[in-house]
């Protein structure tokens, strides 16, 4: 296994320098008259990043005096470092006024103090991030083993010339290579992402988001919170020139794992038996072992999932739903999962050369098209013959729109139904839906999306909960199958309805791990 070297000490040194409490002088863009300009200000990094200007004199008491436009940059000049903050990242949290009953307070001596939380800060101005650079993201995490044994191929990495249990995988996303790895430094653990070519700031942050979301999709764990983005002028990643804090959604998500290299969590296996054959050669007697299920997730498919998230809004929305659905009640979770499934099914339909049709025989389809054409002519003739006189412009527009809608429906006379559109992607991948899966896709979906009661009113809450939970596991699994097949993956995944049948108390056929 190849070893890749990573130099992290300079990053931690720059981070320590950035997050040191200081006092400096404020500037607000090119506005010398803004009340913040030339004001002394404290910056603190305890808990949240906090900006605390000295009290200042103001004639405006409504708040307009301390507001900063979203893209206007505030600069805090300190002795050994300059801080840059965009207006959209400054959130006032506390505003205090003087005691107006104090006889010493006059109209000319009124002061107002505004303390703000800062959601992103950098040692470089926004112009620094307009040019392509090499970027590194370090995101604090608690578990250094998140990549260990789960993905292949993988590389060992040396951190600051010291050997450790760190693992790196290479991802190719939209034809660009990225390194995804973990770092353990004393008491600190980080998830790292490096670009291997110069890239724009916006593109790098999108890629990082897709990598984090793909991991959450596969492993059921999302890493969020405050991360640190470093910029470099060269590929050696030796001396970072810029550092910027970046907030990812904070989450304690512990969802449902889809891929595993620990099959014993989900299935029971016979102990492996070894016996000598007649020639004295040791051979395995029984075949019911975990070896065929011990397959790491290919990084090629990981890369493809990231590329799909970056390029396809339907995939992005579906994965967001899958990741966030765990925190929703079942009444909200199930309909949202059906939306995710429909999004992915629609993606496959749009990628096909032709549109889904009810009748595919060429001659019959042509005959139906002719019937539709003649029907539209008759509809338009009805429109002309029955058009009321002296209609206002708005009423005439509405009148014509009604007939246009009828013609539009005729155009889709032979279009496939929602049921067909939902089933066709599975047919494409030769995945046969079970009876429970078919009922969920073709029956339960309509109930939820059309506002019908899911179960009989005679059933108690516990029975309804178990039924809803079972459906959520089915739809989550089916959506995941389509996403994984779209990435080119073939292998075993966790059979969610089976694994969690102890909750739903449903009899589910099959094994805890199913091959797709």
C-alpha positions, 0 to 999 in steps of 0.5 A: 500500500502506497504512503502519501505524506501530509504536512499539517503542523503549519495548518494548526499553527495558522489556525491557532494564530487566527483563533487568538483573542485580539483587539483592533480597529474596524473599517467598513468597506469604503465607507468612512462615515459608518459608525463602525469605521475607526472604532476599537473592537475586541474579537473573541473565539471562546465558544462562538466567534464574537465581535464586540466594538467599543460603545459609540455615539450615534444619532440613529437608534433604529439599527440602521447605523450598525447594519452592513450590506451582505457583500460589504467587507468589514476589516479588523486591523490588529497588530499582527493579523487582519481579519475580514468578515462579510456583512452577511456573516455578522449576526447581532446578538446583543444590543445595549443602551445607556441608562437614560435616567442617568443625568450624565447622559445627554443627547450628545453623549448617547452610546450604543453597544452592539455585540455580534456573532461571526459565522465566517472569518478569514485572514484574507479579503474576499478578492483573495478567493476570487482566483483559483487556488489549491484548497484544503478543508480540515473539519474537526471530528471525534472518530479517526477510523471513519475511513478504515477498511470501508473503502477501496482502494485506499492509501496510508498517510504519514502526518508530519513525518509520523506514522499513524492509523490514518487512511486516505482515499482518492476521489475523482469528481467531475474529472478533478482529483481530491484526497479524502483522509483523516488526521490524528494530532494528539488530542485533535482529530480532523477530516481532511479534503485536499484539491489536487488542482487549482479550483475556485472557492465556490467549486471546492466548497460544493465538492466538500459538501458532496463528499460529506453528504455521500458519506452520510448517505452510505454510513448514516453519519453526517459530519458538520460544525465549524471547519477550516478552509486553507488556501495555497499557491502550490500543490505541495501544501506546505505553507497555507497563505489563507485561512477561512472558517466555514460553517457546515450544518451542525448535526448529531445525525445517527441514521441508517447505514447502507454499506458495511464491512461488518456483516456480523452486525446484520447476519448470522454465519456458521463458524468456518470449518477446515478439514484435510482432503484425501491429499492432506490439503486443508480446505474449507468445508462449509461455505456459509461464511462472511467472506463474500460480504466483506467488500469495501465500497469502491471509491469509483462509485463514491466519486460518481455519487459526488459528481451526481450530487454536484450536477443533478438537483434531483439527486441533491434533493433526494440525498438531503431528504434521506439524510435529514429524514431521520429527525422527522416524525414518520408522518413527515418522513414517509411522504418526503421519502416518496418525494425522494424516490420520485425525484430519482425515478424522474432522473432516469426517465429524463436520461432515457432517449424516449419518454415513457409510454403506455403502448410502445408498439410503433404502429399503434403509437402512430395511430394514437398520435393521429387520433390525438391530432384530430381530437385537438383540431376538434377542440380548437374548433369548439373554442372558436365556435363558442368564444363569447363576445365582448370579453375583457383581455383577462377573461379572453386569456383565461378562456383560451388557457382552458382549451390549451390545457385540454389539448395539453392533456391530449398530447400526453394521451399515451404517456406513461403513468406515475406507476410505470415511471416508478417501476421502470428504473427497477426494471432497467437494473433487473431488480424485482420488487417484492410484494411489500415493495410494490404495495409501497410504491403503487398503493401507499404512495398514492395514499400519502400524496393524495391525503388519504388515511394510511390505516384504518381508524380502528388501529391503535397508535402503536400499530400505525407507527409500526406500519409507517416505520416499515414503509419508511424502511422500504422506500429508503432502501428503494431510493438508495438502490436507484442512487447506488445503481446510478453510480454504477455500484454492484454489491451487498447493501443493508436490507433495512426492512429486514434488519429493522423488522424487530421494530416493525414486527413485519415478516420480511423475507430475505437476508440482512444483506442483499445484493443489488 
